[in-house]
Amino acid sequence: MREKEASTGLFSKKAEPLALPSPWFTWHLHLFRPGTTVLDLASGGGRHAVLAAERGSQVTAVDADTERLKALEREASRRRLAVKSVVADLATYDIPARAFDIVMIFNYLDRERMAAFREAVRPGGHLLVETFLVAQRDQGWGPESDDHLLEPGEILRLAGSFDVVLAREVLEVIDGRPAAVGSLLARRPAE
């Protein structure tokens, strides 16, 4: 196992490393700082939630998979981080309105709930999204259903009335596998 200083958040001694963070998340690490409130929807094992908490953010991680959230809790505890985990189905989860500085969603798409996901962002806060494009089918792994894949140009529509700060559609290699993704950073206008 490779070891680096624990302060990097990518690898820690005496434990298996978290899955690599998305480069999109890493590009935007500057958003995560002490006191920032973060909602990580479809958090899975917490690869982004734990790193945000290491930077001092107050993180709430939501996922339907109890085992993956338990793994997140173990990792957060091992690193002496406070991450609130919530077991919930995102199709029905009642998200507090305007309660978070950052709402992040990686590798999850629910077009019908995007308005509710955006509504959780405070004025002046950010929506950080990345998910698969239809071109992912050509890569031999990942989602197959149109319900879980973005059409070209669709990532911009996920911003709704938010101001788009940065968006992209790329094919990149992450941990040795090609990923066709659409990525979005959007800001809710201040009131």
Secondary structure as UniProt FT lines:
FT   HELIX           6..8
FT   TURN            13..14
FT   HELIX           23..27
FT   HELIX           29..31
FT   TURN            34..35
FT   STRAND          37..41
FT   TURN            44..45
FT   HELIX           47..54
FT   TURN            55..56
FT   STRAND          58..63
FT   HELIX           66..78
FT   TURN            79..80
FT   STRAND          83..87
FT   TURN            90..92
FT   TURN            97..98
FT   STRAND          100..106
FT   HELIX           111..113
FT   HELIX           114..119
FT   STRAND          121..133
FT   HELIX           134..139
FT   HELIX           146..148
FT   TURN            152..153
FT   HELIX           154..159
FT   TURN            160..161
FT   STRAND          163..174
FT   TURN            175..176
FT   STRAND          177..187
//
